[in-house]
């Protein structure tokens, strides 16, 4: 990080700063070299006029007075609570700070809803109607609260903006412990999600080809690996957009497609009717380790349906911020709208999907595979093809926002060492390298989705636990107060849930086994 620039304030100014209105920088100051090399992270309150400037009232002193006023205004803009870091202006996440509430909504929807929501009805097969709805509502409110905490923690009182989840973790828990707790979960949520998107996107492209071509095509069909490669090449081409703010339109497309296919799947499933031998009764087995693991797996499915907390600080980092309009205001407006849409998608999907298929919901693929399995013969190919095309488009769009933290980290290593921006050819090379690496992992380890519960248990605290502890450490609420107690309870329970999900996944793998096949994607 670059050296911080702080301008001290006198005690009188500190006592009266709440009554002093904030000002904006004049146009002449916007072209200052130091301000063009790095984004303006915050804007300090206005300070009283300098006594020296007030005495220079004669025409002869006008040039001197103007120079002093310009310098004073500059210090008011970049001083006091602002910390400048030239490296921020070189990295993909903070390179452009022209985001707004609309961009916030687009990015949040694109990262917060996806194919993981299609397995929500599977959790209801274990929990039943009552407990399923209760747990889904509780976790929805829980993760929305922790999301609000992260948005408030983005800007510290010292003027530092934490535009990356890892930086906030290091600030709260210390450099070593913060890295230990957050580095692997964040990298897994970014890189692991991209690998999963290659599998799902490539596999759905294969299904799309089979729907429209089927037995009538004379062309030799592509293998699964070739479909993965086609999807990866498309994602790499789209990944050449320079920064997070520049993919706002891509995120909008991803949000529209996610909402469309989620709605289309549950509506078609209800209209087509329920298959025979459907049941809504949870397994009536004695309470043993197997049933406990099933319950924990159901809790994990619901918790993992709400993703994207590892990206909220990065999304907020694309927004300008000043004393009058801090970035948390437009960010929260966008998030509220996005989560209203998410709730309107996930709750009908879970309820409608469980009503339509009950205990017959497939464990692999959830609602999408159920639609192909039970209604593939009596549903129009246009509807099935449209659904598959929407899923592929959403996977391509989601790949971009989840890969951005990885691109940012790679470029951060270069800019920290070389102390200069990453050249365009190297930036392109980094993105091609990551795409090829994700493709290799998807082909080499096609059984990784079977380990989602195991690894997801480690990543769960990023969403449900860490924000609560960060708030206590950084904000220091009144001890034993309502907020203090609430965050401790949620944080500890989130860590406990993570350990239980992790243990349940290990038990399931040990008792039921796992089919391991390298370089043989299906």
C-alpha positions as CSV (number, residue, x, y, z in Angstrom):
1,X,0.0,0.0,0.0
2,X,1.2,3.5,-0.6
3,X,2.1,5.9,2.2
4,X,-0.9,7.5,3.9
5,X,-1.3,11.2,3.8
6,X,-2.9,12.7,6.9
7,X,-3.4,16.3,7.8
8,X,-3.8,17.0,11.4
9,X,-6.6,19.1,12.9
10,X,-6.5,21.4,15.8
11,X,-8.6,20.7,18.9
12,X,-11.0,23.5,18.1
13,X,-11.7,22.1,14.7
14,X,-12.3,18.6,16.1
15,X,-14.8,20.1,18.6
16,X,-16.6,22.0,16.0
17,X,-16.3,19.8,13.0
18,X,-19.9,18.5,13.3
19,X,-21.2,22.0,12.6
20,X,-19.0,22.7,9.6
21,X,-20.5,21.9,6.2
22,X,-18.5,19.8,3.7
23,X,-17.4,21.3,0.4
24,X,-16.5,19.8,-3.0
25,X,-13.2,20.4,-4.7
26,X,-13.1,23.1,-7.4
27,X,-12.5,22.0,-11.0
28,X,-8.9,23.3,-10.8
29,X,-8.1,20.8,-8.1
30,X,-9.5,17.8,-9.9
31,X,-6.5,17.9,-12.2
32,X,-4.0,17.7,-9.5
33,X,-1.5,14.8,-10.4
34,X,-1.9,13.1,-7.0
35,X,-5.6,13.0,-7.4
36,X,-5.6,11.7,-10.9
37,X,-3.2,8.8,-10.0
38,X,-5.3,7.5,-7.2
39,X,-9.1,7.7,-6.4
40,X,-10.4,10.1,-3.9
41,X,-11.2,7.8,-0.9
42,X,-13.0,10.3,1.3
43,X,-13.6,14.0,1.6
44,X,-12.8,15.8,4.8
45,X,-15.0,18.5,6.5
46,X,-14.3,22.1,5.7
47,X,-12.0,23.9,8.1
48,X,-12.3,27.6,9.1
49,X,-10.7,30.2,7.0
50,X,-7.0,30.9,7.5
51,X,-6.4,34.1,9.5
52,X,-3.6,34.9,7.1
53,X,-6.0,34.7,4.1
54,X,-8.6,36.9,5.8
55,X,-6.0,39.7,6.2
56,X,-5.0,39.6,2.5
57,X,-7.9,41.7,1.2
58,X,-6.0,44.3,-0.9
59,X,-5.9,44.0,-4.7
60,X,-2.1,43.6,-4.6
61,X,-2.5,40.6,-2.4
62,X,-5.2,38.9,-4.6
63,X,-2.8,36.5,-6.4
64,X,-1.3,35.5,-3.0
65,X,-4.8,35.1,-1.5
66,X,-5.9,33.0,-4.4
67,X,-2.9,30.7,-4.1
68,X,-3.4,30.3,-0.4
69,X,-7.1,29.5,-0.9
70,X,-6.4,26.9,-3.6
71,X,-3.8,25.2,-1.4
72,X,-6.2,25.3,1.6
73,X,-9.0,23.9,-0.4
74,X,-6.8,21.1,-1.7
75,X,-5.7,20.2,1.8
76,X,-9.3,20.2,2.9
77,X,-10.2,17.7,0.0
78,X,-7.3,15.3,0.3
79,X,-6.4,15.8,4.0
80,X,-7.8,15.2,7.4
81,X,-9.7,11.9,7.0
82,X,-8.4,10.9,3.5
83,X,-5.7,8.4,2.9
84,X,-4.4,8.2,-0.7
85,X,-3.0,5.1,-2.2
86,X,-1.7,5.4,-5.8
87,X,-1.8,1.6,-6.3
88,X,-5.6,1.6,-5.9
89,X,-5.9,3.4,-9.3
90,X,-4.0,0.7,-11.0
91,X,-6.1,-2.3,-9.9
92,X,-9.2,-3.7,-11.6
93,X,-11.5,-3.3,-8.6
94,X,-10.8,0.3,-7.8
95,X,-9.5,1.5,-11.1
96,X,-12.8,3.2,-11.8
97,X,-15.0,4.8,-9.1
98,X,-18.0,5.8,-11.1
99,X,-20.4,3.3,-9.8
100,X,-23.8,4.1,-8.4
101,X,-26.8,2.4,-6.8
102,X,-27.9,0.9,-10.1
103,X,-24.5,-0.8,-10.6
104,X,-24.7,-2.0,-7.0
105,X,-28.0,-3.7,-7.7
106,X,-26.7,-5.2,-11.0
107,X,-23.6,-6.7,-9.4
108,X,-25.4,-7.8,-6.3
109,X,-28.0,-9.7,-8.3
110,X,-25.5,-11.3,-10.6
111,X,-23.3,-12.5,-7.7
112,X,-26.2,-13.2,-5.2
113,X,-28.4,-15.5,-7.3
114,X,-27.4,-18.4,-9.5
115,X,-27.6,-22.1,-10.2
116,X,-27.0,-22.9,-6.6
117,X,-30.5,-21.7,-5.9
118,X,-31.9,-24.6,-8.0
119,X,-31.1,-27.1,-5.3
120,X,-33.1,-25.3,-2.6
121,X,-36.1,-27.7,-2.8
122,X,-33.7,-30.5,-2.0
123,X,-33.3,-29.0,1.5
124,X,-37.1,-29.2,2.0
125,X,-37.1,-33.0,1.4
126,X,-35.2,-33.3,4.8
127,X,-36.7,-30.4,6.7
128,X,-40.3,-30.5,5.5
129,X,-42.6,-27.5,4.9
130,X,-42.5,-25.9,8.3
131,X,-38.9,-26.2,9.2
132,X,-37.8,-25.5,5.6
133,X,-39.7,-22.2,5.4
134,X,-38.6,-21.2,8.9
135,X,-34.9,-21.9,8.2
136,X,-35.0,-20.3,4.8
137,X,-36.5,-17.1,6.2
138,X,-34.1,-17.0,9.2
139,X,-31.0,-17.4,7.1
140,X,-32.2,-14.9,4.6
141,X,-32.6,-12.2,7.3
142,X,-29.3,-13.3,9.0
143,X,-27.2,-12.9,5.8
144,X,-28.9,-9.7,4.9
145,X,-27.9,-8.3,8.4
146,X,-24.3,-9.4,7.9
147,X,-24.3,-7.8,4.5
148,X,-25.4,-4.5,6.1
149,X,-22.5,-4.8,8.6
150,X,-20.0,-5.2,5.8
151,X,-21.4,-2.1,3.9
152,X,-21.1,0.0,7.1
153,X,-17.5,-1.3,7.7
154,X,-16.3,-0.4,4.2
155,X,-15.2,3.1,5.4
156,X,-13.4,3.4,8.7
157,X,-13.3,6.5,10.8
158,X,-9.6,7.0,10.0
159,X,-10.5,7.4,6.3
160,X,-9.4,4.0,5.0
161,X,-11.7,2.4,2.5
162,X,-11.6,-1.4,2.7
163,X,-12.4,-2.3,-0.9
164,X,-11.4,-6.0,-0.5
165,X,-12.8,-8.5,2.0
166,X,-9.3,-9.7,2.9
167,X,-8.1,-6.2,3.8
168,X,-11.0,-5.8,6.2
169,X,-10.3,-9.1,7.7
170,X,-6.6,-8.2,8.3
171,X,-7.7,-4.8,9.8
172,X,-10.1,-6.5,12.2
173,X,-8.2,-9.7,13.2
174,X,-4.6,-8.6,12.5
175,X,-2.4,-9.3,9.5
176,X,-1.5,-12.9,10.1
177,X,-4.8,-14.1,11.7
178,X,-6.8,-12.2,9.1
179,X,-5.0,-13.9,6.2
180,X,-5.3,-17.3,7.9
181,X,-9.1,-16.9,8.5
182,X,-10.1,-15.3,5.2
183,X,-7.6,-16.1,2.4
184,X,-8.6,-19.6,1.6
185,X,-12.4,-19.1,1.9
186,X,-12.3,-16.0,-0.3
187,X,-10.0,-17.6,-3.0
188,X,-12.3,-20.7,-3.0
189,X,-15.4,-18.6,-3.3
190,X,-13.9,-16.8,-6.3
191,X,-11.8,-19.4,-8.0
192,X,-13.9,-22.4,-7.0
193,X,-17.1,-20.7,-8.2
194,X,-15.5,-20.1,-11.6
195,X,-14.5,-23.7,-11.9
196,X,-18.0,-24.8,-11.0
197,X,-19.4,-22.3,-13.5
198,X,-17.3,-23.9,-16.2
199,X,-18.7,-27.3,-15.4
200,X,-22.3,-26.1,-15.2
201,X,-22.0,-23.8,-18.2
202,X,-20.2,-26.3,-20.4
203,X,-22.5,-29.1,-19.4
204,X,-25.6,-27.0,-20.1
205,X,-24.2,-26.1,-23.5
206,X,-24.0,-29.8,-24.3
207,X,-27.7,-30.2,-23.2
208,X,-28.7,-27.2,-25.3
209,X,-27.1,-28.8,-28.4
210,X,-28.9,-32.1,-27.7
211,X,-32.2,-30.4,-27.3
212,X,-32.1,-28.6,-30.7
213,X,-30.1,-31.1,-32.6
214,X,-30.7,-34.5,-31.1
215,X,-30.8,-37.4,-33.5
216,X,-31.3,-35.3,-36.6
217,X,-27.8,-33.8,-36.8
218,X,-25.1,-35.4,-38.9
219,X,-22.3,-33.5,-37.2
220,X,-20.3,-35.4,-34.7
221,X,-21.1,-34.0,-31.2
222,X,-18.5,-32.4,-29.1
223,X,-17.2,-34.2,-26.0
224,X,-17.7,-32.8,-22.5
225,X,-14.2,-31.5,-22.4
226,X,-14.6,-29.7,-25.7
227,X,-17.8,-28.1,-24.4
228,X,-15.9,-27.0,-21.3
229,X,-13.2,-25.5,-23.5
230,X,-15.8,-23.6,-25.6
231,X,-17.3,-22.1,-22.5
232,X,-13.9,-21.2,-21.1
233,X,-12.8,-19.5,-24.3
234,X,-16.1,-17.4,-24.3
235,X,-15.5,-16.5,-20.7
236,X,-11.9,-15.4,-21.3
237,X,-12.9,-13.2,-24.3
238,X,-15.5,-11.5,-22.1
239,X,-13.0,-11.2,-19.3
240,X,-10.9,-8.7,-21.2
241,X,-13.2,-5.8,-20.0
242,X,-10.7,-3.8,-17.9
243,X,-12.3,-3.3,-14.4
244,X,-15.2,-4.2,-12.2
245,X,-17.2,-1.0,-13.0
246,X,-16.9,-1.8,-16.7
247,X,-18.8,-5.1,-16.4
248,X,-21.9,-3.4,-15.0
249,X,-23.8,-4.2,-18.2
250,X,-22.6,-7.8,-18.1
251,X,-23.8,-8.0,-14.5
252,X,-27.2,-6.6,-15.6
253,X,-27.5,-9.3,-18.3
254,X,-26.5,-11.9,-15.7
255,X,-29.1,-10.6,-13.3
256,X,-31.9,-10.6,-15.9
257,X,-31.0,-14.2,-17.1
258,X,-30.8,-15.5,-13.5
259,X,-34.2,-14.1,-12.6
260,X,-35.7,-15.3,-15.9
261,X,-34.6,-18.9,-15.7
262,X,-35.4,-19.2,-11.9
263,X,-38.9,-18.0,-12.6
264,X,-39.3,-20.0,-15.8
265,X,-38.3,-23.3,-14.2
266,X,-40.7,-23.1,-11.2
267,X,-43.6,-21.8,-13.3
268,X,-43.2,-24.5,-15.9
269,X,-42.8,-27.2,-13.2
270,X,-46.1,-26.1,-11.5
271,X,-48.0,-25.8,-14.8
272,X,-46.9,-29.2,-16.1
273,X,-48.2,-30.9,-12.9
274,X,-46.7,-33.3,-10.4
275,X,-45.2,-36.7,-11.3
276,X,-46.6,-39.9,-9.9
277,X,-45.6,-41.3,-6.4
278,X,-44.7,-37.9,-5.1
279,X,-44.4,-37.5,-1.3
280,X,-43.8,-34.6,1.0
281,X,-43.1,-36.5,4.2
282,X,-39.5,-36.2,5.5
283,X,-37.8,-39.6,6.1
284,X,-39.3,-41.3,9.1
285,X,-36.1,-42.8,10.4
286,X,-34.8,-42.9,13.9
287,X,-32.6,-40.0,14.9
288,X,-29.1,-41.2,14.3
289,X,-25.9,-39.8,12.8
290,X,-27.2,-40.3,9.2
291,X,-30.3,-38.2,9.9
292,X,-28.3,-35.6,11.7
293,X,-26.0,-35.3,8.7
294,X,-29.0,-35.0,6.4
295,X,-30.3,-32.1,8.4
296,X,-26.9,-30.4,8.4
297,X,-26.6,-30.9,4.7
298,X,-30.0,-29.2,4.3
299,X,-28.9,-26.3,6.4
300,X,-25.8,-26.0,4.3
301,X,-27.8,-26.0,1.1
302,X,-29.9,-23.1,2.3
303,X,-26.9,-21.2,3.6
304,X,-24.9,-21.6,0.4
305,X,-27.9,-20.4,-1.7
306,X,-27.0,-16.9,-0.5
307,X,-23.6,-16.2,-1.9
308,X,-21.8,-13.0,-2.8
309,X,-20.7,-11.6,0.6
310,X,-17.1,-12.0,-0.5
311,X,-17.8,-9.4,-3.2
312,X,-19.8,-6.8,-1.5
313,X,-16.8,-4.7,-0.4
314,X,-15.3,-4.9,-3.9
315,X,-18.6,-3.7,-5.4
316,X,-18.8,-0.8,-3.0
317,X,-15.2,0.0,-3.8
318,X,-16.3,1.1,-7.3
319,X,-18.3,4.0,-5.9
320,X,-17.2,7.5,-5.2
321,X,-17.5,8.7,-1.6
322,X,-17.5,12.0,0.1
323,X,-18.7,13.6,3.4
324,X,-22.1,14.5,1.9
325,X,-22.7,11.2,0.1
326,X,-20.7,8.3,1.6
327,X,-20.6,5.2,-0.5
328,X,-22.7,3.2,2.0
329,X,-25.8,5.1,1.0
330,X,-26.1,4.2,-2.7
331,X,-24.7,0.8,-2.0
332,X,-27.4,0.0,0.5
333,X,-30.1,1.3,-1.8
334,X,-28.9,-1.0,-4.5
335,X,-28.6,-4.0,-2.2
336,X,-32.1,-3.5,-0.8
337,X,-33.6,-3.5,-4.3
338,X,-31.4,-6.5,-5.3
339,X,-32.4,-8.6,-2.3
340,X,-36.1,-7.8,-2.8
341,X,-35.7,-9.4,-6.3
342,X,-33.7,-12.3,-4.9
343,X,-36.4,-13.0,-2.3
344,X,-39.0,-13.0,-5.0
345,X,-37.0,-15.6,-6.9
346,X,-35.7,-17.9,-4.2
347,X,-38.8,-18.3,-2.1
348,X,-41.1,-19.2,-5.0
349,X,-38.4,-21.5,-6.4
350,X,-38.0,-23.4,-3.1
351,X,-41.8,-23.6,-2.4
352,X,-42.9,-24.2,-6.0
353,X,-40.1,-26.7,-6.7
354,X,-40.8,-28.7,-3.6
355,X,-44.6,-28.7,-4.4
356,X,-43.9,-29.9,-8.0
357,X,-41.4,-32.7,-7.3
358,X,-41.4,-33.4,-3.5
359,X,-39.0,-36.1,-2.5
360,X,-38.4,-36.9,-6.2
361,X,-36.1,-33.8,-6.7
362,X,-32.8,-35.0,-8.1
363,X,-29.8,-34.6,-5.8
364,X,-27.6,-33.5,-8.7
365,X,-28.7,-30.4,-10.5
366,X,-31.9,-29.9,-8.6
367,X,-34.7,-28.2,-10.4
368,X,-33.0,-28.0,-13.8
369,X,-32.4,-31.7,-14.0
370,X,-35.9,-32.4,-12.6
371,X,-37.4,-30.3,-15.4
372,X,-35.5,-32.3,-18.0
373,X,-36.2,-35.7,-16.3
374,X,-39.9,-35.4,-15.6
375,X,-41.1,-32.9,-18.2
376,X,-38.6,-33.2,-21.0
377,X,-41.1,-35.2,-23.1
378,X,-44.2,-32.9,-22.6
379,X,-42.5,-29.5,-22.6
380,X,-41.8,-27.5,-25.7
381,X,-38.2,-27.7,-27.0
382,X,-38.3,-23.9,-27.2
383,X,-38.9,-23.6,-23.5
384,X,-36.3,-26.2,-22.6
385,X,-33.8,-24.6,-25.0
386,X,-34.5,-21.1,-23.7
387,X,-34.0,-22.2,-20.1
388,X,-30.6,-23.8,-21.0
389,X,-29.6,-20.7,-23.0
390,X,-30.4,-18.5,-20.0
391,X,-28.4,-20.7,-17.7
392,X,-25.3,-20.6,-20.0
393,X,-25.6,-16.8,-20.3
394,X,-25.9,-16.4,-16.6
395,X,-22.8,-18.6,-16.0
396,X,-20.8,-16.5,-18.4
397,X,-21.8,-13.3,-16.7
398,X,-21.3,-14.6,-13.2
399,X,-17.8,-15.8,-14.2
400,X,-16.7,-12.2,-14.8
401,X,-17.6,-10.8,-11.4
402,X,-16.3,-13.8,-9.4
403,X,-13.1,-13.8,-11.4
404,X,-12.4,-10.1,-10.8
405,X,-11.0,-10.6,-7.3
406,X,-8.5,-13.1,-8.7
407,X,-7.5,-10.7,-11.5
408,X,-7.1,-8.0,-8.9
409,X,-4.9,-10.1,-6.7
410,X,-2.6,-11.1,-9.6
411,X,-2.2,-7.5,-10.7
412,X,-1.7,-6.4,-7.1
413,X,1.4,-8.7,-6.9
414,X,2.8,-7.1,-10.0
415,X,2.1,-3.4,-9.1
416,X,3.5,-3.9,-5.5
417,X,6.7,-5.3,-6.8
418,X,7.2,-3.0,-9.9
419,X,5.5,0.1,-8.5
420,X,3.8,0.8,-11.8
421,X,0.5,-0.1,-13.5
422,X,0.1,-3.5,-15.1
423,X,0.6,-3.2,-18.9
424,X,-2.3,-4.2,-21.1
425,X,-0.6,-7.3,-22.6
426,X,0.2,-8.6,-19.1
427,X,-3.3,-7.9,-17.8
428,X,-4.6,-9.9,-20.8
429,X,-2.1,-12.7,-20.0
430,X,-3.2,-12.9,-16.4
431,X,-6.8,-13.4,-17.4
432,X,-6.0,-16.0,-20.0
433,X,-3.8,-17.8,-17.5
434,X,-6.6,-17.9,-14.9
435,X,-9.1,-19.1,-17.4
436,X,-6.8,-21.9,-18.5
437,X,-6.1,-22.9,-14.9
438,X,-9.8,-23.0,-14.1
439,X,-10.4,-25.1,-17.2
440,X,-7.7,-27.5,-16.2
441,X,-9.1,-28.0,-12.7
442,X,-12.6,-28.5,-14.1
443,X,-11.3,-31.3,-16.4
444,X,-8.8,-32.8,-14.0
445,X,-11.1,-32.9,-10.9
446,X,-14.7,-33.4,-12.2
447,X,-15.7,-34.7,-8.8
448,X,-15.2,-31.4,-7.0
449,X,-19.0,-30.6,-6.8
450,X,-19.2,-33.7,-4.5
451,X,-16.9,-31.9,-2.1
452,X,-18.9,-28.7,-2.1
453,X,-20.3,-29.3,1.3
454,X,-16.9,-30.1,2.7
455,X,-15.2,-27.0,1.4
456,X,-18.3,-24.9,1.7
457,X,-18.3,-25.5,5.5
458,X,-15.0,-23.6,5.6
459,X,-16.3,-20.8,3.5
460,X,-19.6,-20.4,5.4
461,X,-18.1,-18.0,8.1
462,X,-17.4,-15.4,5.4
463,X,-21.1,-14.9,5.1
464,X,-22.6,-15.6,8.5
465,X,-19.8,-15.2,11.2
466,X,-16.9,-13.0,10.3
467,X,-18.9,-9.7,9.7
468,X,-20.3,-10.0,13.2
469,X,-16.9,-10.3,14.8
470,X,-15.4,-7.5,12.6
471,X,-18.2,-5.2,13.8
472,X,-17.4,-5.9,17.5
473,X,-13.6,-5.4,17.0
474,X,-13.7,-2.3,14.8
475,X,-16.9,-0.4,15.9
476,X,-16.5,-1.5,19.6
477,X,-20.2,-1.3,20.6
478,X,-21.2,-0.9,24.2
479,X,-20.3,-4.1,26.1
480,X,-23.2,-6.3,26.9
481,X,-25.5,-4.0,24.9
482,X,-28.1,-5.3,22.5
483,X,-25.9,-4.9,19.4
484,X,-22.9,-6.4,21.2
485,X,-24.9,-9.5,22.3
486,X,-26.6,-9.9,18.9
487,X,-23.3,-10.0,17.0
488,X,-21.6,-12.4,19.5
489,X,-24.6,-14.8,19.3
490,X,-24.8,-14.7,15.5
491,X,-21.0,-14.9,15.1
492,X,-20.6,-17.9,17.5
493,X,-23.6,-19.7,16.1
494,X,-22.3,-19.1,12.5
495,X,-18.9,-20.7,13.5
496,X,-20.7,-23.6,15.1
497,X,-22.9,-24.1,12.0
498,X,-19.8,-24.1,9.8
499,X,-18.1,-26.7,12.0
500,X,-21.3,-28.9,12.0
501,X,-21.7,-28.7,8.2
502,X,-18.0,-29.5,7.7
503,X,-18.2,-32.5,10.1
504,X,-21.5,-33.7,8.4
505,X,-19.9,-33.5,5.0
506,X,-16.9,-35.6,6.2
507,X,-19.3,-38.2,7.8
508,X,-21.3,-38.4,4.6
509,X,-18.2,-38.9,2.4
510,X,-16.8,-41.6,4.8
511,X,-20.1,-43.5,5.1
512,X,-21.5,-43.2,1.5
513,X,-18.2,-42.8,-0.3
514,X,-17.3,-40.6,-3.2
515,X,-16.6,-41.6,-6.8
516,X,-13.2,-40.2,-7.7
517,X,-12.3,-40.0,-11.4
518,X,-9.6,-37.8,-12.7
519,X,-9.7,-36.3,-16.2
520,X,-13.1,-38.0,-17.0
521,X,-15.8,-35.3,-16.9
522,X,-19.3,-36.5,-17.6
